[in-house]
Amino acid sequence: MYIFEKKDKQGVLKIKVSKDVWDKAVEHSYEKNKDKYNVQGFRKGKAPRKVIEQNYGDMVFFDDAFDEVISSEYSKFLSENTSIVPASHPHVEMNSFSIDSGIEATLVFDLMPEFELPDLSKIKVVKDKAEVTEEDVLKELENERLAHARYVEEDKDAENGDFATIDFTGFVNGEKFDGGEAKDYRLELGSHTFIEGFEDQVVGMKKGEEKDINVVFPENYPAENLKGKPAVFKVVLKKVEKKVLPELDDKYVSDTTEFETVDEYKKAVKDNLLKIVEDRVERDYEVKLLDEIADKSNIDVPQSMIDHEVDHIVEDFEHRLSHQGMTLQNYLDYIGKTLEEFKNERKIDAEKNIKTRLVLQKIISQNKISVTAEELDENISQYASRYQMSLEDFKKAMSPDDYAYFENNVVMTKVLNFIKSSVK
């Protein structure tokens, strides 16, 4: 039996479970868990329920049975009342328990926020203009020249911009420390790769020169034993290389690209940069549209949803850090923040993410935006062609998650196009 009522942004569900249902739940818990208990005189898993209860207590199967029966009743309630959409896991409290009459419990959970979409035709967002300047083109050309740079060893004093090959050994309080030693390390002077002050003291050294370089580790340095500590690095300069860039002329272009002249190459670079900028402008425009729609929808997001999204953001960030060989705690130590402070800073982003998802879901639902088999195949075939595979062979290698990914791609494209065609 259920009694449900809405209180503010929460749902309050009172569940009454009869004695018969409760007894079956306890018996099921016994059957499921009996092999976990050792009882003298019985083989494991063969002791009768009453004997296990005598040895381990009358309520040995109570918690598991309670969780099972409440979960079952809660799921049944939601399946019969599809208009009620929880936004959080329920907080469960037992109200009463009786061997003769069963149990009563109260479940309290946040409800998915209710809101109305604004009139999309009245949404006004200015789209930025996609532009590429001559300076942008020259910068890209310079990056390409850097990628084709030659490094020429010279017998001269080291200067900023040079590449210095060094041996070094670091000491703190006269003792070597882990990670403070290397041989034939190639360091670009002026790149600020090392601790502040280190590279400046290499500048001016000559090939073969030995020098003690004094630095102080920053207070937010990841290694706890080095934070704020003064250190001495014994450095030997073994080689100085000057970076030599190729001349930007027709020969360089024809040797390194598919083009023959500098003018052809510059035009291609500009066209490519413009495509990148146009894509970025379009993505920014879509974000602005969704932000404006969410703002006009006045969505009141429950705190539990925000907390859950923050946890998801932190877990994703921690996963990405692990690929860089860093732990979340190392990162927090480096930036000088606690986990709680880090989480609090992400609450605004978390709330924005939730509002965006809710808006998209509602637009998709209200306008019955879906994906046809033909649209899905067309999207998948674009990826298949990159791997020089037929659509059929590519689909055979796909998992259910892959299908969901491609389906989501198509839906997102369709819903964003629908929004852009609806607004001013």
N, C-alpha and C positions, 0 to 999 in steps of 0.2 A: 504494500500500500504506500502511496506517495502523497505528500502534501508539499506543493511548491509555491513560492512567492518571490517576487522581485523586491529587493531593498536597495535603493540607490543604484549602484552599478554592479550589484552582486545578486547571485541567485542563491536562495536558501531552500534546500531540499531535505525534507524529513522522510526517512524511510523506516517502515516497520516490517520486520521479518518474522514470519510465524515460527512456532516451535518446530514444525515438521521440516521447514526449509533449513532452519538452523542446524537441526540434528543431522540432516543429510550433508551439510557443509562440513561439520566436524568429522563425520565418518569419512568423507572424501579426503580431508586433511590427514586423517590417520592412514588411509590406504596409500597416500602419496608420500608420507614421511616416515612410515614405521621402520624402514630399513636404516634409519639414521640413529636408532636407539639400541643400546646394548642392555639386555636384561638377562641376569644370571638364570641358567636353566633353559634358555630358549636360544635357538639359532637366530642370527641377526635378520630382522624382518619378519620373524614368525611369532613374536610375542603378541598376545591379544591386546586390544585397545585398553581394557580395564587394567591390565597388568602394567602397561606403560604409564598410564595415568597414576597408578599407585606409587610407581617408582619415581616419576618425574613431576608429579603434581596434576591435580584435576584439570588445570587449564593449559596443559602442555600443547594442545592443538588449537587453542582458542584464537591466538593472534592470526595464524594462517587462515583459519576458517572465517574469521571476521573480515580479513582483507578480501578473501575470495567472494564471500556473499555480498559484501558492500559493492565491490567492483562490478559484480554481475548485475545487481539491481540498478546501479548507476548507469551502466551501459544500456540496460533495458529501458530505463526511463528516457535516455537521450534518443534512442531509436524510435520511441513512440512520440517524442516531442521534438521534431526536427527543427522547429523554429527557435529552440533554445540552443545557443552556441556558446559553450564555455570558452573563456579566454585564459584560464589557468587550471591547474590541477586542484581538485577540491580539498579543503581542510575538513577532516572528518573528526567528529566528536560523538562518542557513545553517550546516549541519554539514559538508557536503562537496559538491564539484562535480567531475565528471569528464566529459570529452567522450565517453568510451566507456560510462559506466554511468549518467549522468544526475545528479540532485541529491538531496540529503537535507536536510531542514530540520525545526526544532522550533518549534512554536507553543505559547506559554504564555498562558493567559487565565483570568481570574477566573470562577468558576462562580456561577450564581444560587443564593443561599442556600437550603438545605433546612430546613424547619421544619414543625412540627405545630401546627395550630390548637388552642386550648384548647376545652373544653366550653363553648359559649356560654351554656348554661343556668346555669352557675355564675359568669358574669360579673356583678358587682354595681357599678352606677354610680348615684349619686343625681342625679336631675334637679332643677334649680333651679326655684323657683316663679316664675311670671310675675306681676309686680305693677307697678302704676302708682299712684304717690302723687299726692295733691293738688298737691304741690310740682312734680311733673313736668308736670302739666296747666297750672299757672300759668306755668311756664317756657315751655311751647310757645305759650301765648296771648301771652306777652310777645314772643316771636320774631315772631309774626304781626303784632303791633302795630308792631314795629320795621320790618317790611316795608312798612307803610303810613304810616310817619312822614313828616311835612312838615318842611321846612327853612326857617326864617324868618331873614332877615338882620337883625342887631341891631347897633346902634352901642354896643358895650361892649368891655371887655377880654376877650381870648380866655381861655376856661376849658377844663379837661378835659371831654371829652364834646362840645365844640363842633367844628364843621367849619371849618377855616381855609383860605382860598384864598390861596396864597402864590406869589411868584416867588423862586427861589433860585439861587445860583451858588456852587459849591464850589471851594476852593483848597487845595492841599497844597504847602507850601514856596513859597507865593506864586504858584503856577502852577495854572491851571484843569486839571481832569482829565475824561476822557471819562465821560459818564453823570452828571456832577455838576451839571447845570443843567436847570431847567424853569421854565415860565411857567404861571400859573393852575392850579397843582397843588392839588387839594382833599385836605386831610389831616385825618383824625379825630384830635384830640388825646387822648392817653391810650391809643391803639390799639397803641403800640409798633411802628408800621410802619417808622419811620426808626431811624437809629442811636441807641443809648442816650444820653439827655441832650438830643437835638434837640428833641423835642416839649415837654419840660419848660421849655425856654428860649423857646418860642413862647408858652406860657401867660403871660398878663399883657400881651402886646403889644396895641397899639391899631390900629385900621384906619388904613392909610397909614404906619404906623411902619416904619422901617428898622432892622435890627439885625444885628450880627455874632454868629453862634452858633458856639461852639467845641466840638468833639467829637473823639473819638479812635476811629478804625476798630478793630474787634476783631481780635485776632490770627488768627482763623479766617475772616476776610472772604474771599469767593471771589476778588476781584481781587487778584492777587499784588502789584501796585504800590501797593496801599492798605493792606495788612495792618499793623495796629499804628500807622499814621501819624496824627499830629494833623492836623486839618483845620479850616478856617474857612469857614462858609457865610454869604454875604451874603444876608439874607432881607428881603423886603418883604411885609407883611401887607396884602392887598388887600380881604379880606372875612371877616366872622365870621358863621356861621350857627348858630342853635340848633336842636337836634332836638326837634320837638314830636310826641308820640305821641297818637293818637286815644284818646278815652275808651272803655273797654270797656263799652258799653251796647247795648241792643237795636237802636238805630239803626245803630250801627257794624256789628253782626252782620248785620243785614238788608241793609245796603249792600254788604258785602264778601263775604258767604258765601251759601250756599243755605238758611241757617237764619234763623229770625225772632227768636229770643230767645237771651240769653246762656246760659241753662241748657241749651237744645237744643244750642248750639254746644259748650259744655264737655263734654257727654256724648259728642258725636261725636268730639271731640278725644281724649277718654279712650279711647274704643273703638278709635280708629285707633292710638294709642300702645300699647294693650294688644296689638293684632295684631302690631305691630312687635316688641314685647318677647317675645311668644310665639314668633315666628319666630326671634329671636336665641337664646332659651333652647333651642329645638329644635336649632338648629345647634350650639350649645355642647355639648349632650347627645350629639349624634352624634360630635363630635370626641372627647369624653371616652370614649365607647364604643370607638372605633377605637384610641385611645391605650392603653386597658386591654387590648384584645385583642392588640395588637401587643406590649405589654409581657409578657403571659403567653405569647406565642408564642416568646419568646427567639430573635429573628432576629439572626444575626450577619452584618451587612452588610459586604461587601468595601469597602476604602478607595477602589477605583477607581470604584465606583458612587456613593459619597459625593462624590468630587471632580467627577464628571460632573454630578451634581445641583447642586452648588454653582455650577458654571459656568453651568448653565441658569438658576438663580436670579439670578445677577449679570447675565446677558444680558437677562433679563426686566426687571430693575430699571433697567438702562441704557436699555432701550427706553422705559420709562415716563418716565424723566427727560428723554429727548429731546423728549417732547410738552410738557414744561414749559420748553423752551429751555435745558436744562442738560446738561452732559456729566458722565459718571461721574467724571472727574478733578476737575472743578469741585466736585462734591459731596464727594469725598474730601478735597480741600483745605479745604472748609468745616468738615467734622467733624474734621479733623486726623488722618486715618488713612491708612495705606497700603492698596493693593489687597490685599496678602496678609493684613493684619489684618482687613479687611472680609470677605474670604472665610472666614477662620478663624471669625469670629463667626456665620457662616451654616451651619456644619457640623452643628450640632445640629438645625436646622430641616431641612436636607437629609436627614439620616438618618431623621428622623421622617417626612418625605414618602415616602421609599422604603418604609419599613416599612408605612405606611398603604396604599400601592399594592399591595404584596405580599399583605397581608392581604385586601384587597378582591378581588384577582384569584383568590386561593385559595378564598374563600367563594363567589364566582361560579362557579368551575370545579367545586368539589365538589358544589354544589347545583344545577348546571345551570340557572343563572338566565340567561334570554335574553329577547329582545324579539320580540313578535309584530307582524305588519303592522298589526293593528288598534290595538295600544298605541302604535305609532309615529305612526300617523295621528292618533290622539286628542291626542297631545302636540303635534304640528305644528299641528293645527287651532287650538289655543289661541293660538299666535303669529299664525297667519293672520288670526284674527278681530281682533287688535289693529290690523292694517293694512287691515281691511275687505276682505279678499281671500278667495276661495273656497279650499278645501283644494287643489283641483286646480291652480289658477293659482299658488298659493304654492309648491307642489312643483315646478312647471315652472321656477320661478326659482331653485331650490335647486341648489347644487353638491354634489359628493360629500363635501366637508368639512362642509357643512351637515347632510347626512344623518348623518354620523358624530357630529356634535355632539348632534343630537336623540336618536339612539340611545343615546349615552352618558348623556344626561339620564334616559332611562327606566330604563336598567340601574342607575344610581346610586340612583334612587328605590326600585327594587325590592329591591336588595341592602341598603339601609339599613332599609327596612321589615322585611326578613327578619331582620336582626340585632336590631332593636328588639323583634320578636315572640318572639325566642329567649331574650333575656337577662332578668334580673330587674330 
